[in-house]
Amino acid sequence: MLEFDGLHIETSEAVYKPSDDSFLAAELVKDYLSHYAEKSLDVLDMGTGTGILGLLCAKSGKAKSVTFADISGDAVALARLNYAENAKSIKDCVCRFVVTDLFSTIEGRYDLVIFNAPYLRHEEDDDRYEISRAWDGGAEGIELSLSFLDELEPHMKHGGRAVIVASTASEYEKLLDYISSLGYSVLETRKVHFFFEDIVAMLISL
């Protein structure tokens, strides 16, 4: 079990374990939440994994609803388990759990959409592991992020925000150009440096 910000998070070999990218995104999410009133936000945690980022929102008291979404049924089941584990610290927040390929079965609009996107370049060895979907972003490392951005706008409320995670070891500048081409602005970033890359969490809006 992992302890983070008062949350108790069970992990599984079948689901991406929260790591530096998760905690970086969490910093940005917590900063965003600090500007809003209690029970005022509808949140979508896309690619939820263990559910850690969605649970952070639910526990904050700022979210009136959180939708936990992932293409992996194992991930959605684990997020539901972690919700139950932390339910006593989550009050008056409606939590929903959805198996979906990006937005394919997502309805409604949200104040905040979080996507700790798979951002590594595809490697042939990854094909052996189903869990590689959690980090395999495609040949350039950004293909899944581009698809997410293409589908994002109809699911954002007016004035809504999205948090997306990327790596400078992938086609990071190309991703930034695409964000701009769709009319989004990068409002805030958080970075953590490793040997050969920066992991970057971005807060974007239309």
Salt bridges, closest charged atoms under 4 A:
GLU3 OE1 - HIS8 ND1 2.58
ASP5 OD1 - LYS30 NZ 3.25
GLU27 OE1 - ARG190 NH1 3.35
ASP42 OD2 - LYS64 NZ 3.94
ASP42 OD2 - LYS157 NZ 2.61
ASP111 OD2 - LYS157 NZ 3.22
ASP127 OD1 - HIS122 NE2 3.41
GLU130 OE2 - ARG133 NH2 3.17
ASP136 OD2 - HIS122 ND1 2.54
GLU140 OE1 - LYS174 NZ 2.88
GLU171 OE2 - ARG121 NH2 3.27
GLU188 OE2 - ARG190 NH2 3.30
ASP198 OD1 - HIS193 ND1 2.58
